[in-house]
Amino acid sequence: MENDKFFLNDRFSDIYNVLISEKKVKNKSDLCDKLGINNSTVSEILSKRQGVTVDFIQKFCNYFKEYTPNDFFNPSKHNNSYENKIQVSVIDEPKSEYKPNCKLCIEKDKIIESKEDTIIALKETVTQLKNNIDLLKK
């Protein structure tokens, strides 16, 4: 990465090709409009006449929530390369339901569910107390 001053441009080019293939953007101008940047910025980055800036990465990741700055900096990740996205989209079938597979995720979901039950019970108690107050006022 240190030897290639346009490393981030190449990573962005891969990501841009994925956005086009997934029809999340129509063209460079559409991407610039979505990010609220000058229309020439994406062209300049793709042609390596301008480097990718931290500000650009921040705007990009704020708009496309599925991407993080790590997607620009991690050369071994390759999850966002155009070729891999195309292969994955053809091979993988869509998952019908979210199913966490790590112990922490499962535990977190259990805690959230238990808190939801507590909140519902507290709301019922508040409603009963309000009703009792109304009865006492009469």
N, C-alpha and C positions, 0 to 999 in steps of 0.2 A: 504494500500500500504506500509506503513512504517513497518508493521509487517512481510511482506513477502519479503525477500531479493531477491527472484527470480521472483518477479512480472513482471518485464520487459521481462524476459525469457518466461514466460507464454503468455504474449501479443504477443511477437515475434512468438511463436509457432502457435498461432491462425492465425497471418498474413501469416506465411510460408505455412500453410495448405491451405489458400485461394489462394496463388500464385500457388501452385501445382494443386488445383482443377480447376483454371482458365487457366491452362497450360501456365502461364507466366514464369515458371521455370520448368525444367524437374526433377531436384533432387538437393540435397545439393551442389554438386560439381558445377552444372550449376549456382546456385545462387552465389557461391563464385567467379566463373569466372566473372560473370556480375558485381559484386561489387569490383573486384580486391583485394580480401582478401585471406588469407591462407585457403587451402581446409579444414582444420580441424575446423575452427572457428565456422561455423554454427552447426556442430555436437556437439562441446563443449558447445555452447549456449543452444541448444535443450536438451542436457543431464544435464544441470545446473552445469557443471563443470567449466563454465566461465560465467561471467555476461555480460549483454549487456552494451556496452560502448557508450558514446556520439559520439565518432568517428564512431562506427558501425552504429548508428542511422542516422548520417549525410550522410554516404556513401549510406545507404539504401534509404533514402528519396531523395537523389540526383539522384539515378538511377530510382526509382519507384516514379514518380512525383505525383501519386494519393495518396500517403501516406505523412503524416507530422509527426513530433515528437509527436504531440498530440495523434496520434493513438497508440503510445506506452505507454503514461502516463495516458490517460483518461479511467479509469476502467468502467465508466458508459456509455461510448459511444457504446461499443459493435458492432459498425457498421462493424468492420473488423473481427469479430469472424467467424470461419469456418462455424458453423451451420447457422448463420444469412445470410452469403453470399450465401450459397447453397439455402436457402429458397427464398431469394430475386431473385436469378437468375432463379428459377423455376416459381415464381409467377409473377414477374413484366415483362411486355412486354417492349421491347426496345423502347425508345423514338425516334421518327423520326426527330425531330427538336428541337433545343434549344429554349426555351421560358422562358425568365426571369419572375419571379413572384413577385419580390420586386420592390417597387417604385424607389429605388436608382439605381437598375440595369437598369430599363427601362429609367430613366433619363440619366444615363451614356451612354446608347446606342444611345439615341437621340442626345446627345452632340457630340459623335464620328461621327455619320452620318452627322451632320451639319458641322463639321470640315473637313470631307472628301470632301463635296461639295465645301467648301472654298479652299481647296488645289487644287482641279481640276480646279476651276476658276482661281486661281493664276498661275497654270501651263500654262493655255491657254493664260493668259496675258503675261507671260514671252515669250512664243512662238511668239506671235504677236510683242512684242518689239524686239525680235531677228530678225524677218523678216523685221521690219522697219529699224533696224540698217543696215542690209544687203542691203536694197534698197538705203539707204543714202550713203553707201560706193560706190555704182555704179555710 
